[in-house]
């Protein structure tokens, strides 16, 4: 297992093996080993949401003080000023091991099945690409199928009337992109206005 989400002293932490972290003060002695509550285990595919099957072992390294927080109070025009500080009492722990129940062979078989299903899906795509090349409208600008709407708007005024008509025919039959159709129709209208 790669990682686990544990609950220690009412707070949740995402941990890995060998990781050290600071938690709120614990009552355990230095060097003591304990098993925190496991909420989730994951990392090798899908997360394991059954915490009864997983265990995490943590070792107490010792008490630690948190960073100093300075607190200042002030009231204007009265001379009232108070300064105090605070350092949280923490405990440093180290995650020794994360162990989960081993999955059965039946659980690992579904992973092999999607791979087998993925191969047949790749074959129809190859068959679908061949008819797409045959369906290409004659007189259409080269590489038109890959153009985006802004690129079509930019390039359309430079195309001649048969290219614009072929591109419009393709859009209405296949892609049906409203922005591209509008750009092509306005370019055709501009060509008619020039004539």
Secondary structure as UniProt FT lines:
FT   STRAND          3..8
FT   TURN            9..10
FT   STRAND          11..15
FT   TURN            17..18
FT   STRAND          20..24
FT   TURN            30..31
FT   STRAND          33..34
FT   STRAND          37..42
FT   HELIX           51..53
FT   STRAND          55..65
FT   STRAND          69..75
FT   TURN            76..79
FT   STRAND          80..86
FT   STRAND          89..99
FT   HELIX           105..134
FT   TURN            138..139
FT   TURN            142..143
FT   HELIX           144..146
FT   HELIX           149..156
FT   TURN            157..158
FT   HELIX           161..170
FT   HELIX           171..175
FT   HELIX           178..194
//
